[in-house]
Amino acid sequence: MTVFDELFYTIFIFYKNRYKQKASSIAIVYITLLQATLLLLLGVFFTGFFRQMNMVAMSATKAWFLFVMVMVFIYFKNWMQYTGKKRMMINAKMIKKKSKRHNIHILWLLPIVVLGLTYILFQAS
């Protein structure tokens, strides 16, 4: 199991008690948002790196278009992955594993922190 699977399960279980119908959708949106912010951080890092190397890989418009297309792909990948057998397998593994639960507020702050790091890295480059 990956870290994203464990985070998905933590978010899913937290919201399953409150919103039975929407728990899966909320967890999928959270995982997609987290992956989007991490991808954005990676993109800003490589943009700064390529600027320092005086390389022109692609224009900013093309980069944003590519980012949006990759995010749509990631959302549908997560939707396909976490709505079927995979979620049942994660549920079975996590029940057996008895892993510690993460604080839900810290989990929701994680994408915000990554966005802050992205902004700092963008300003530095």
C-alpha positions in Angstrom: 0.0 0.0 0.0 1.2 3.5 -0.8 1.1 6.6 1.3 -1.8 7.9 -0.8 -3.8 4.7 -0.1 -3.4 5.2 3.6 -4.3 8.9 3.4 -7.3 8.0 1.3 -8.5 5.5 3.8 -8.0 7.9 6.7 -10.1 10.6 5.0 -12.7 8.1 3.9 -13.2 6.6 7.3 -13.4 10.1 8.9 -16.1 11.2 6.6 -17.9 7.9 6.3 -19.3 8.4 9.8 -20.7 11.9 8.9 -21.5 11.7 5.2 -22.1 8.1 4.2 -22.9 8.8 0.5 -20.2 11.5 -0.1 -17.2 10.0 1.8 -15.6 8.4 -1.2 -16.0 11.6 -3.3 -14.5 13.7 -0.6 -11.5 11.3 -0.2 -11.0 11.2 -3.9 -11.0 15.0 -4.2 -8.5 15.2 -1.2 -6.1 12.8 -2.8 -6.4 14.5 -6.2 -5.8 17.9 -4.5 -2.7 16.6 -2.7 -1.3 15.1 -5.8 -2.0 18.3 -7.7 -0.1 20.4 -5.2 2.8 18.0 -5.2 2.9 18.0 -9.0 2.8 21.8 -9.0 5.7 22.0 -6.5 7.7 19.6 -8.8 6.8 21.7 -11.8 7.9 25.0 -10.2 11.1 23.3 -9.1 11.9 22.2 -12.6 10.9 25.6 -14.0 13.4 27.3 -11.8 16.0 24.7 -12.6 15.5 25.1 -16.3 15.7 28.9 -16.0 19.1 28.6 -14.2 20.3 26.3 -17.0 19.1 28.8 -19.6 16.9 26.2 -21.2 13.6 26.9 -22.8 11.5 23.7 -22.6 8.0 25.1 -23.3 6.0 28.3 -22.9 4.0 29.1 -19.7 0.7 28.6 -21.5 1.6 25.2 -22.7 2.9 24.3 -19.2 -0.4 25.3 -17.6 -2.4 23.4 -20.3 -0.2 20.3 -19.6 -0.8 20.7 -15.9 -4.6 20.9 -16.3 -4.6 17.9 -18.6 -2.5 15.8 -16.2 -4.8 16.8 -13.3 -7.8 15.6 -15.2 -6.0 12.4 -15.9 -5.0 12.0 -12.2 -8.6 12.7 -11.0 -10.0 10.0 -13.3 -7.2 7.6 -12.3 -8.0 8.1 -8.7 -11.7 7.8 -9.4 -11.2 4.5 -11.1 -8.7 3.2 -8.5 -10.6 4.1 -5.4 -14.2 3.2 -6.3 -13.9 -0.5 -7.0 -12.1 -3.5 -5.7 -9.1 -1.4 -4.7 -11.0 0.4 -1.9 -12.3 -3.0 -0.6 -8.7 -4.3 -0.6 -7.5 -1.2 1.2 -10.3 -1.5 3.7 -9.4 -5.2 4.5 -5.7 -4.4 4.8 -6.3 -1.4 7.1 -8.6 -3.4 9.4 -6.0 -6.0 9.8 -3.1 -3.6 10.1 -4.4 -1.4 12.9 -2.3 1.5 11.8 -2.4 4.8 13.7 -4.9 7.4 12.6 -3.8 10.7 11.3 -5.2 14.0 12.5 -7.8 15.2 10.0 -6.9 18.8 10.4 -3.2 18.2 9.7 -4.2 16.2 6.6 -6.2 19.1 5.3 -3.4 21.5 6.0 -0.9 19.4 4.1 -2.0 20.7 0.6 -1.9 24.2 1.9 1.6 23.8 3.2 2.7 22.4 -0.1 1.1 25.4 -1.9 3.0 27.6 0.5 6.3 25.9 -0.3 5.4 26.2 -4.0 4.9 29.9 -3.6 8.2 30.3 -1.7 10.1 28.3 -4.4 8.4 30.3 -7.2 9.5 33.6 -5.5 13.0 32.3 -5.1 13.5 31.4 -8.7 
